[in-house]
Structure formats: structure tokens, C-alpha cells
Amino acid sequence: MNLELVINCSPNGGVDIALLSDKKLIELHHEKPDTNFVVGDIYFGMVNKIIPGLNAAFIDVKYEKDAFLHYLDLGPQIKSQLKFIKLLRSNPHTELWPQKSQNEADIEKTGKISQVLNRLQQVVVQVTKEPISNKGPRLTSELSLAGRYVVLMPFENGVSVSKKIIKHEERSRLKKLVYDIKPDNFGVIIRTVAEGQTEEEIETDLKDLLKRWEQLCEQIKTAVPGQKILGESERTLTLVRDLLNENFTGIHVNDSFLYNQIKSYIVKKAPEQEKIVKLYKGNQPIFENFGVDKQIKTSFGKEVNFMGGSYLIIEHTEALHVIDVNSGSIKGKEINQDENALKVNLEAATEIARQLRLRDMGGIIVIDFIDQKSPANKRQVYEKLKEEMKSDRAKHKILPMSPFGLIQITRQRVRPEMAVVTTEKCPTCDGTGEIANSVVIVDEIENRLKYLLTNLNMKSKISMEVHPYLYAYFTKGFFNSIRFKWLFKYKQWIKITPVNSFHFGQYRFINTQGEEISVY
């Protein structure tokens, strides 16, 4: 399996990130400029309201809706944390290392939030779920700072190892290693990528997180309610941190600043993979060059095709998502109906696992597979779906297939679902269903080209980007083509490039520096 990240930085500051596995799109992320309330961000909040009926509090973090903090998300050492915050703000010279009170028992799991928090009380909280629909962010007071190899948890003392590290000897080695280097009153979770790493690499990662903790403490001293006091890394660097492994063959980015950021991070964390970071300088848009645009258009929407004529119907409701598997035109001529249904269902399981990850669908998902009579075949489909979803980083649970052929999944939702609209109002006809005559569009292009070459007397080479249909029209016949006639008329060869993402009447002229020439 070869993994690639393709990163498209747009002029407005937004970043689109595509994760490809063997050239197939499996994850898509969009990072808006100046995005707040990202999972992992830490805020200095203030209790706005206590709701005893929900055993929760609403916290003011300067979002349009108050953020939600449940009693069970306070963390077992919330009282020690609150005392530490009070000391930091009252005495600037307070030791920055958390002091866990040995005389203070952990809060009870069945306790009441009113016994711990009061209205207008100041509290440090971390975003665990981004604002979705009309709900504010969900928070926790159990802070964690994620690095490449370890996760640091203040006010704890234990060390735990990722379940994905299976070898007992390696688990024991890592646990002993971390116990020897971690300071008191800090818990540590050892991540999967730490497997096989040296003590020096893990210690460096841990020291970086301890520096971040010190920065956080310094911010707490002077913070005002609602202030973000420590931000999670940009989504791009977070993905690189979480996903980077030996399977990565390329990270392609079209922005030099972000390219340097990523390269610096990889040189620091995984210098042997420095060469996989590449700055894209092609003429085509980066997503089009790597085939991402086409995959986006075919992978989103209500109907998704797979395996020839088979397809999925994906419906979204307020309560759940429903996926219906259809065999379409697939016919089993040489095999019986149950074997044919099994074949389609197994292919569907692979595509469904990809769709859940690609769209970041969360909550309850109900899948209606094609009916099968054989219990063994039903079990095979269930196991196939579980196997395909092993690579999904979101927490999920899959129930066995019901007698009605349904499989139910719950999948963690921490941010809004990635929704890409694959249908749009026609920019050419503006929804009327009628467009300008093709001859008019061609005449318009010729008139503007003549204006540039004759009236403005532009001597530098001009190239043109057009819809593929117009490209075919201008270049058909070569010696008899319109482009060849332009060569005789204007004494200049016009390079024409087809762009699949353009609508029929869209075009633009480009100079030798790759900049668009405005003729309006």
C-alpha cells in the first residue's frame, strides 16, 4: 500500500488535503483560514451555566453557542487542576509542573457537577468535538498534548501503550523506557508509531510536549475568559504527524510556505523521509494533475458506483445515515443468486468503509446489503467490513448482520461531515437551461485574442485554458485547425490546454509567468 498526501492551497488561504492510497482517494479534509475550535485546541473558559438535569455545564469560550462540558468529561483530577490554575493566576512564580494532591480523592463517577464547578468559575478546557449544526463545541477538562510518538496527560501518573502494538516484548520495552524518562504527575500514552523507536527519539518528542505544557501554563497566568491558550497544529501538520509511516511515498504541495513547514517538521521527526516532500510546480491545478478532482466528483453525491454496474445509495437524515447496496446491471449468469449477492456485498463493504472515512460520516449508520440466505455468507460480509475498517482512525463499533440483512455501525463524530456538492447551478446558463450559442463563445475568444495581440501588441507568448470541447474544436485537423490559422494571422503559436473542471463557456489567457491576463 502506497500512501500520498496531495495538498492544495487556495488563494483565499484555505487548504484542501487529499489522502490517496494506491492513487485512490480515501480521505479529504478542508481547512478554512483562521479556523477556531479545532479538536485539540485548549481554551481558558468560564462556567456560564450549570444544568443539574444534564449533569453538565455550559462554558463560555467566545463561540456563538456555549460549549458543552459533561461531568464525566471533567477528568478524575479536576480538583487538583482547578487548584493549580488558581495558584498560577495568583502567584506568577508558581512552579509550572502540576502538583497532584495526595490527600484529595478522585471525584466520584456518580457525583454531581454542581459539587465541582460554580457559575463564573474559570476552567481550562480542550475541544473534543467541533461545532456541528446548531451545537457548540464539546469539551473536556482532561487535557492531553499529542506528539508524534507519545501523548502527554498532565495530572496523571500512568503509562499506557497503544493496543495496535501487539508484541509483548515491545510493549514492555516502551513502557519501561517511558517510566524512566517521564516526570512525576504526568501520564503518557505511547502511540502506535513509537514501535521500534529509540529512547532518544521518544525522549525528544516528550521534551517537546513538556515545552508546550510550559507555554500553556504561561498563557494561563494572564488569559482572559474565552481566550485560546494553546492551538492544535494546523490540520495539515496534524495529518502528517498522525499518518506518516514507511508506506508514504509522496507529500505534494503547491505552496512554498507550507512546503517548507512540512519539510522542516519531517526533517526534525523523520529525516529519512525528507525526500518524499515535493513542491508542485505544474501548469495544471494540483488536484487535477493527481486525479483528485475526478475522484471527488464520482465519490460524493447520493449515488456512488462501484464494481461495474453496482452502486450505493447514500441518504442522510437528522438521526442517522442509510446506505443501500444495489447490484444494478450485475447479473450472475454462471453462479447462483446467493453467490452473486455475496460478490457484490463484499465489493460494497470495501467501498462503504472508504466512503465512511472519505465523508467522515459519524453517528449511526445503517447498511442494507443485498439479501443472502446463507449464514456463512452473511458472516463473511460482516468480517470483510470489519477488516476494511481497521484502518479507520475514528472509533467505531460494528454489529453483526441482522436477519433482515442490515448492519449497524456507530462511528465517532468529532467534526462536521465532509459534504461536497457534486451538482451545481449551471454557471453558463445561470439555471435557465439555455446557453449562448457556441459560435458566439468562439467569436468572443477570437475577439479577445485579437485585442491582446493586435491592440495591446503583446509580444510575449500567450497560452489559453479552455473546456475540453472547445479545445477539440480549436485544434481539430491540425493544419486546417483554427489554432493553425491563428499562427498565420498573428505570427504566434497559441498553446491551448484543456481543463476538465471548466464549464463549457469558461476560458482564460495565461502569460509566460503563468499569471492570468485580464481582458475585461
C-alpha positions as CSV (number, residue, x, y, z in Angstrom):
1,M,0.0,0.0,0.0
2,N,1.4,3.3,-1.1
3,L,0.1,6.5,0.6
4,E,0.3,10.0,-0.8
5,L,-0.8,13.4,0.6
6,V,-1.8,16.0,-2.0
7,I,-2.2,19.5,-0.6
8,N,-3.9,22.3,-2.5
9,C,-3.5,25.8,-1.0
10,S,-6.1,28.2,-2.5
11,P,-5.5,32.0,-2.8
12,N,-8.1,32.7,-0.1
13,G,-5.9,30.9,2.5
14,G,-8.0,27.7,2.6
15,V,-6.2,24.3,2.3
16,D,-7.7,21.1,0.8
17,I,-5.9,17.9,1.8
18,A,-6.4,14.6,-0.1
19,L,-5.0,11.3,1.2
20,L,-4.5,8.7,-1.6
21,S,-3.9,5.0,-1.1
22,D,-2.5,3.4,-4.2
23,K,-3.8,6.5,-6.1
24,K,-7.3,6.1,-4.7
25,L,-8.9,8.9,-2.7
26,I,-9.6,7.7,0.9
27,E,-9.7,10.9,2.9
28,L,-10.5,14.5,2.1
29,H,-10.1,17.4,4.5
30,H,-10.7,21.1,4.2
31,E,-9.0,23.6,6.4
32,K,-10.6,27.1,6.4
33,P,-8.4,30.2,7.1
34,D,-8.4,31.2,10.7
35,T,-10.4,28.2,11.8
36,N,-11.2,28.1,15.5
37,F,-12.5,25.3,17.7
38,V,-10.5,22.5,16.1
39,V,-10.2,19.3,18.0
40,G,-7.2,19.6,20.4
41,D,-7.4,23.4,20.9
42,I,-7.2,24.4,24.5
43,Y,-9.2,27.4,25.9
44,F,-9.4,29.3,29.1
45,G,-13.1,29.2,29.6
46,M,-15.7,30.4,32.2
47,V,-18.7,28.5,33.5
48,N,-21.8,30.3,32.2
49,K,-24.5,27.9,33.3
50,I,-24.8,24.7,35.4
51,I,-27.5,22.3,34.2
52,P,-28.1,19.7,37.1
53,G,-30.6,17.8,34.9
54,L,-27.9,17.0,32.4
55,N,-25.1,16.9,35.0
56,A,-23.2,19.2,32.8
57,A,-22.1,22.8,32.4
58,F,-22.1,25.3,29.5
59,I,-18.8,27.0,29.1
60,D,-18.2,30.4,27.5
61,V,-15.3,30.1,25.0
62,K,-16.5,33.0,22.8
63,Y,-18.3,30.9,20.4
64,E,-21.9,31.9,19.3
65,K,-23.2,29.0,21.3
66,D,-21.8,28.0,24.7
67,A,-19.6,24.9,24.7
68,F,-20.8,21.7,26.5
69,L,-18.9,20.1,29.3
70,H,-20.3,16.9,30.9
71,Y,-19.4,15.8,34.4
72,L,-17.8,12.6,33.0
73,D,-15.5,14.8,30.9
74,L,-14.1,16.7,33.9
75,G,-11.4,14.1,34.4
76,P,-10.5,12.3,37.7
77,Q,-8.1,15.1,38.9
78,I,-10.2,18.1,38.1
79,K,-9.9,19.5,41.7
80,S,-6.1,19.3,41.5
81,Q,-6.3,21.1,38.2
82,L,-8.6,23.9,39.4
83,K,-6.3,24.4,42.4
84,F,-3.3,24.6,40.1
85,I,-4.9,27.2,37.9
86,K,-5.8,29.3,40.9
87,L,-2.2,29.2,42.0
88,L,-0.8,30.1,38.6
89,R,-3.1,33.2,38.3
90,S,-2.5,34.4,41.9
91,N,1.3,33.8,42.0
92,P,3.3,34.2,38.7
93,H,6.2,32.4,40.3
94,T,4.3,29.2,40.8
95,E,6.1,26.0,39.8
96,L,4.9,25.1,36.3
97,W,4.9,21.3,37.0
98,P,1.4,20.1,38.0
99,Q,1.2,19.1,41.6
100,K,-1.3,16.2,42.2
101,S,-2.8,16.5,45.7
102,Q,-2.2,13.2,47.5
103,N,-4.8,14.0,50.2
104,E,-7.6,14.7,47.7
105,A,-9.5,11.7,46.4
106,D,-10.6,11.5,42.8
107,I,-14.1,12.7,42.1
108,E,-16.7,10.0,42.1
109,K,-18.1,8.8,38.8
110,T,-21.6,9.2,40.1
111,G,-21.1,12.7,41.5
112,K,-22.8,16.0,40.6
113,I,-21.1,18.7,38.5
114,S,-22.5,21.3,40.9
115,Q,-20.2,19.8,43.6
116,V,-17.2,20.6,41.5
117,L,-17.9,23.8,39.4
118,N,-19.7,27.0,40.2
119,R,-21.1,29.7,37.9
120,L,-18.5,32.2,36.6
121,Q,-15.7,29.8,37.7
122,Q,-12.6,29.8,35.4
123,V,-11.6,26.5,33.9
124,V,-9.1,25.2,31.3
125,V,-10.8,23.0,28.7
126,Q,-9.9,21.2,25.5
127,V,-12.1,20.8,22.4
128,T,-13.0,17.1,21.8
129,K,-15.8,17.8,19.2
130,E,-16.0,20.7,16.8
131,P,-19.2,22.7,16.4
132,I,-21.7,20.7,14.4
133,S,-25.0,22.0,13.0
134,N,-26.6,24.2,15.7
135,K,-24.5,22.8,18.6
136,G,-21.5,24.4,20.2
137,P,-18.1,22.6,20.7
138,R,-17.9,19.7,23.2
139,L,-15.2,20.0,25.8
140,T,-13.1,18.0,28.3
141,S,-11.1,19.2,31.3
142,E,-8.9,16.1,31.0
143,L,-6.1,17.7,29.0
144,S,-3.8,15.9,26.6
145,L,-1.0,17.1,24.3
146,A,-0.3,14.9,21.3
147,G,3.1,14.4,19.8
148,R,4.4,12.0,17.1
149,Y,5.3,9.2,19.4
150,V,3.5,9.9,22.7
151,V,0.6,11.8,24.2
152,L,1.2,13.8,27.4
153,M,-1.5,13.9,30.0
154,P,-0.9,16.3,33.0
155,F,-2.2,15.4,36.5
156,E,-1.9,11.7,35.7
157,N,0.8,9.2,36.5
158,G,0.2,6.1,34.5
159,V,1.7,4.9,31.2
160,S,-0.3,3.0,28.6
161,V,0.6,1.5,25.2
162,S,-1.4,1.5,22.0
163,K,-3.4,-1.7,21.6
164,K,-2.1,-1.9,18.0
165,I,1.4,-2.7,19.3
166,I,0.9,-6.4,19.7
167,K,4.4,-7.8,20.7
168,H,4.6,-8.2,24.4
169,E,8.4,-7.6,24.5
170,E,8.0,-4.3,22.6
171,R,5.1,-3.2,24.9
172,S,7.2,-3.9,28.0
173,R,10.3,-2.1,26.5
174,L,8.3,1.0,25.6
175,K,6.5,1.1,29.0
176,K,9.8,0.8,31.0
177,L,11.5,3.4,28.7
178,V,8.8,6.0,29.2
179,Y,8.6,5.4,33.0
180,D,12.3,6.1,33.2
181,I,12.2,9.4,31.4
182,K,8.8,11.0,32.2
183,P,8.5,13.5,35.1
184,D,6.1,12.9,38.0
185,N,2.5,13.9,37.8
186,F,2.4,13.4,34.0
187,G,0.7,10.4,32.4
188,V,1.8,9.2,28.9
189,I,0.1,7.3,26.2
190,I,2.5,5.6,23.8
191,R,1.3,5.8,20.2
192,T,1.5,3.1,17.5
193,V,4.3,4.8,15.5
194,A,6.5,4.6,18.6
195,E,7.0,0.9,17.9
196,G,10.7,0.2,17.2
197,Q,11.8,3.8,18.0
198,T,14.9,4.5,20.1
199,E,14.9,6.1,23.6
200,E,16.4,9.3,22.2
201,E,13.6,9.8,19.6
202,I,10.9,9.3,22.2
203,E,12.6,11.4,24.8
204,T,12.9,14.3,22.3
205,D,9.2,14.0,21.5
206,L,8.4,14.1,25.2
207,K,10.6,17.1,25.8
208,D,8.8,19.0,23.0
209,L,5.4,18.3,24.7
210,L,6.7,19.4,28.1
211,K,7.8,22.7,26.5
212,R,4.2,23.1,25.1
213,W,2.9,22.4,28.6
214,E,5.1,25.2,29.9
215,Q,3.8,27.6,27.2
216,L,0.3,26.7,28.2
217,C,1.0,27.5,31.9
218,E,2.5,30.8,31.0
219,Q,-0.7,31.7,28.9
220,I,-3.0,30.6,31.8
221,K,-1.4,33.3,34.1
222,T,-2.7,36.2,32.1
223,A,-5.5,34.7,30.0
224,V,-9.0,36.2,29.8
225,P,-12.1,34.0,29.6
226,G,-12.8,32.7,26.1
227,Q,-9.2,33.0,25.0
228,K,-7.5,30.2,23.1
229,I,-4.3,29.5,25.1
230,L,-2.9,26.6,23.0
231,G,-3.8,25.6,19.5
232,E,-3.5,22.2,17.9
233,S,-1.2,22.2,14.9
234,E,-2.6,23.1,11.5
235,R,-4.7,20.2,10.1
236,T,-2.0,19.6,7.5
237,L,0.8,19.1,10.1
238,T,-1.6,17.1,12.3
239,L,-2.3,14.7,9.5
240,V,1.4,14.4,8.7
241,R,2.1,13.7,12.4
242,D,-0.6,11.1,12.7
243,L,-0.4,9.3,9.4
244,L,3.3,9.5,8.4
245,N,4.9,6.0,8.2
246,E,7.1,3.9,5.9
247,N,4.2,3.5,3.4
248,F,4.3,7.2,2.5
249,T,5.8,7.7,-1.0
250,G,5.0,11.4,-1.5
251,I,3.6,14.6,0.0
252,H,2.8,17.0,-2.8
253,V,2.1,20.6,-2.0
254,N,1.6,23.7,-4.3
255,D,2.5,26.3,-1.7
256,S,6.2,27.1,-0.9
257,F,5.5,28.3,2.6
258,L,3.6,25.2,3.6
259,Y,6.1,23.1,1.7
260,N,8.9,24.5,3.9
261,Q,6.8,24.0,7.1
262,I,6.2,20.3,6.3
263,K,9.7,19.7,5.2
264,S,11.1,21.2,8.4
265,Y,8.7,19.1,10.5
266,I,9.8,15.8,8.7
267,V,13.5,16.7,8.9
268,K,13.0,17.0,12.6
269,K,10.8,14.0,13.2
270,A,11.6,11.5,10.4
271,P,14.7,12.8,8.5
272,E,15.0,9.6,6.4
273,Q,11.7,10.6,4.7
274,E,12.7,14.1,3.8
275,K,12.8,13.4,0.1
276,I,9.1,12.5,-0.1
277,V,8.1,16.1,0.4
278,K,7.8,17.7,-3.1
279,L,6.8,21.2,-4.2
280,Y,4.4,21.0,-7.1
281,K,5.1,23.5,-9.9
282,G,3.0,22.0,-12.7
283,N,0.7,24.1,-15.0
284,Q,-2.4,22.1,-14.2
285,P,-4.2,22.6,-10.9
286,I,-2.6,20.1,-8.4
287,F,-5.8,18.2,-7.7
288,E,-6.5,17.8,-11.4
289,N,-2.9,16.6,-12.0
290,F,-3.2,13.8,-9.4
291,G,-6.7,12.8,-10.4
292,V,-8.3,14.0,-7.2
293,D,-10.9,16.3,-8.8
294,K,-12.3,13.5,-10.9
295,Q,-12.5,11.2,-7.8
296,I,-14.2,13.8,-5.8
297,K,-16.9,14.2,-8.4
298,T,-17.5,10.5,-8.6
299,S,-17.2,9.7,-4.9
300,F,-19.6,12.2,-3.4
301,G,-23.3,12.6,-4.0
302,K,-26.3,10.4,-3.4
303,E,-25.3,7.6,-5.8
304,V,-21.8,6.1,-5.8
305,N,-20.9,3.5,-8.5
306,F,-18.5,0.6,-7.8
307,M,-17.6,-2.7,-9.5
308,G,-19.1,-2.1,-12.9
309,G,-22.9,-1.7,-12.7
310,S,-23.3,-2.0,-8.9
311,Y,-23.9,1.2,-6.8
312,L,-24.6,2.6,-3.4
313,I,-27.4,5.0,-2.5
314,I,-26.4,7.1,0.5
315,E,-29.1,9.1,2.3
316,H,-28.6,11.4,5.3
317,T,-31.2,12.2,8.0
318,E,-31.0,14.1,11.2
319,A,-30.8,10.9,13.3
320,L,-28.7,8.5,11.1
321,H,-27.2,7.7,7.7
322,V,-28.6,5.0,5.5
323,I,-26.7,3.1,2.8
324,D,-28.4,0.9,0.3
325,V,-26.4,-1.6,-1.7
326,N,-27.7,-2.3,-5.3
327,S,-26.5,-4.9,-7.7
328,G,-27.6,-2.7,-10.7
329,S,-26.8,-4.4,-14.0
330,I,-24.5,-7.1,-12.5
331,K,-26.0,-10.4,-13.4
332,G,-24.8,-13.8,-12.2
333,K,-25.1,-16.0,-15.3
334,E,-22.6,-18.6,-14.2
335,I,-23.2,-18.5,-10.5
336,N,-26.3,-18.8,-8.3
337,Q,-28.1,-15.8,-6.9
338,D,-26.6,-16.1,-3.4
339,E,-23.0,-16.2,-4.7
340,N,-23.7,-13.2,-6.9
341,A,-25.1,-11.3,-3.9
342,L,-22.0,-12.3,-1.8
343,K,-19.7,-11.0,-4.6
344,V,-21.5,-7.6,-4.8
345,N,-21.7,-7.3,-1.0
346,L,-18.0,-8.0,-0.5
347,E,-17.1,-5.3,-3.0
348,A,-19.7,-3.0,-1.4
349,A,-18.1,-3.5,2.1
350,T,-14.8,-2.2,0.7
351,E,-16.4,0.9,-0.9
352,I,-18.6,1.6,2.2
353,A,-15.5,1.6,4.5
354,R,-13.9,4.1,2.1
355,Q,-17.0,6.3,2.0
356,L,-17.3,6.5,5.8
357,R,-13.7,7.6,6.0
358,L,-13.9,9.9,3.0
359,R,-17.0,11.7,4.0
360,D,-16.2,11.5,7.7
361,M,-19.7,10.2,8.4
362,G,-20.4,9.9,12.1
363,G,-23.2,8.8,14.5
364,I,-25.4,5.8,13.5
365,I,-25.0,4.3,10.0
366,V,-27.4,1.6,8.8
367,I,-26.4,-0.5,5.8
368,D,-28.9,-2.5,3.8
369,F,-26.9,-5.2,2.0
370,I,-28.4,-7.4,-0.8
371,D,-30.3,-10.3,0.8
372,Q,-28.4,-13.5,1.3
373,K,-29.8,-16.9,2.5
374,S,-26.5,-18.4,3.7
375,P,-25.5,-17.6,7.3
376,A,-21.9,-18.3,6.3
377,N,-22.0,-15.7,3.5
378,K,-23.6,-13.1,5.9
379,R,-20.8,-13.7,8.4
380,Q,-18.2,-13.3,5.6
381,V,-19.6,-9.9,4.6
382,Y,-19.5,-8.8,8.3
383,E,-15.9,-9.9,8.7
384,K,-14.9,-8.2,5.4
385,L,-16.4,-4.9,6.6
386,K,-14.6,-5.2,9.9
387,E,-11.3,-5.9,8.1
388,E,-11.7,-2.9,5.8
389,M,-12.5,-0.6,8.7
390,K,-9.4,-1.5,10.7
391,S,-7.5,1.4,9.0
392,D,-10.2,3.9,10.1
393,R,-8.8,6.1,12.8
394,A,-12.2,7.1,14.1
395,K,-13.6,5.0,17.0
396,H,-16.3,2.7,15.7
397,K,-18.4,-0.3,16.5
398,I,-19.9,-2.8,14.0
399,L,-22.8,-5.1,14.9
400,P,-23.3,-8.4,13.1
401,M,-25.7,-8.6,10.2
402,S,-29.4,-8.8,11.3
403,P,-31.9,-11.4,9.9
404,F,-33.1,-8.6,7.6
405,G,-29.6,-8.1,6.0
406,L,-28.8,-4.9,7.9
407,I,-25.5,-4.0,9.5
408,Q,-25.4,-1.2,12.1
409,I,-22.4,0.9,12.7
410,T,-21.7,3.7,15.3
411,R,-18.7,5.9,14.3
412,Q,-17.2,8.7,16.3
413,R,-18.1,12.2,15.0
414,V,-15.7,15.0,16.1
415,R,-16.2,17.5,13.3
416,P,-18.8,18.3,10.7
417,E,-19.2,15.7,7.9
418,M,-17.3,16.4,4.7
419,A,-20.0,17.3,2.3
420,V,-19.1,18.0,-1.3
421,V,-21.9,19.1,-3.6
422,T,-21.5,17.4,-6.9
423,T,-24.4,19.2,-8.6
424,E,-24.4,22.9,-9.1
425,K,-26.3,25.7,-10.7
426,C,-25.0,25.9,-14.3
427,P,-22.7,29.0,-14.3
428,T,-23.1,29.3,-18.1
429,C,-26.9,29.4,-18.3
430,D,-27.5,30.5,-14.7
431,G,-30.1,27.8,-14.2
432,T,-32.2,28.7,-17.2
433,G,-31.3,25.7,-19.3
434,E,-30.2,27.8,-22.2
435,I,-26.6,28.9,-23.0
436,A,-25.1,31.3,-25.5
437,N,-24.6,29.8,-29.0
438,S,-21.2,28.0,-29.2
439,V,-20.4,30.2,-32.2
440,V,-20.8,33.3,-30.0
441,I,-18.4,31.9,-27.4
442,V,-15.8,31.1,-30.1
443,D,-16.2,34.6,-31.6
444,E,-15.7,36.1,-28.1
445,I,-12.5,34.2,-27.6
446,E,-11.2,35.2,-31.0
447,N,-12.1,38.9,-30.5
448,R,-10.3,39.0,-27.1
449,L,-7.3,37.2,-28.5
450,K,-7.1,39.7,-31.3
451,Y,-7.4,42.6,-28.8
452,L,-4.4,41.2,-26.8
453,L,-2.1,40.5,-29.8
454,T,-3.1,43.4,-32.1
455,N,-4.4,46.3,-30.0
456,L,-2.2,45.7,-26.9
457,N,0.6,44.4,-29.2
458,M,1.7,41.7,-26.7
459,K,4.9,40.2,-27.9
460,S,5.3,37.5,-25.1
461,K,3.8,34.1,-25.7
462,I,0.2,33.7,-24.7
463,S,-1.4,30.4,-23.8
464,M,-5.0,29.6,-23.3
465,E,-7.0,27.3,-21.0
466,V,-10.5,26.1,-22.2
467,H,-13.1,23.4,-21.7
468,P,-12.1,20.1,-23.5
469,Y,-14.9,20.6,-26.0
470,L,-13.5,24.0,-27.1
471,Y,-10.0,22.5,-27.1
472,A,-11.1,19.8,-29.6
473,Y,-12.9,22.5,-31.7
474,F,-9.8,24.8,-31.9
475,T,-7.3,22.0,-32.6
476,K,-9.2,19.6,-34.8
477,G,-7.4,18.9,-38.1
478,F,-4.1,20.5,-37.0
479,F,-3.1,22.2,-40.4
480,N,-6.7,23.1,-41.0
481,S,-7.4,23.9,-37.4
482,I,-8.4,27.3,-36.1
483,R,-5.2,27.4,-34.0
484,F,-3.0,26.9,-37.1
485,K,-4.9,29.8,-38.8
486,W,-4.1,32.0,-35.8
487,L,-0.4,31.2,-36.3
488,F,-0.5,32.7,-39.8
489,K,-2.7,35.6,-38.8
490,Y,-0.9,36.7,-35.6
491,K,2.6,35.1,-36.2
492,Q,2.4,33.5,-32.8
493,W,1.7,29.9,-31.8
494,I,-1.1,29.8,-29.1
495,K,-0.7,26.9,-26.7
496,I,-4.2,25.6,-25.7
497,T,-4.7,23.4,-22.6
498,P,-8.0,21.5,-21.9
499,V,-9.2,21.9,-18.2
500,N,-11.8,19.4,-17.2
501,S,-13.0,21.5,-14.2
502,F,-14.0,24.4,-16.5
503,H,-17.6,24.8,-17.6
504,F,-18.4,25.0,-21.3
505,G,-18.1,28.7,-21.8
506,Q,-15.2,29.2,-19.4
507,Y,-11.7,30.1,-20.6
508,R,-8.7,32.2,-19.6
509,F,-5.5,33.6,-21.2
510,I,-2.1,33.0,-19.4
511,N,1.2,34.8,-19.8
512,T,4.7,33.3,-19.7
513,Q,4.8,33.7,-15.9
514,G,1.7,31.5,-15.5
515,E,-0.4,34.5,-14.5
516,E,-3.9,35.1,-15.9
517,I,-4.2,38.0,-18.3
518,S,-7.3,40.1,-17.6
519,V,-9.1,41.3,-20.8
520,Y,-12.2,42.7,-19.1
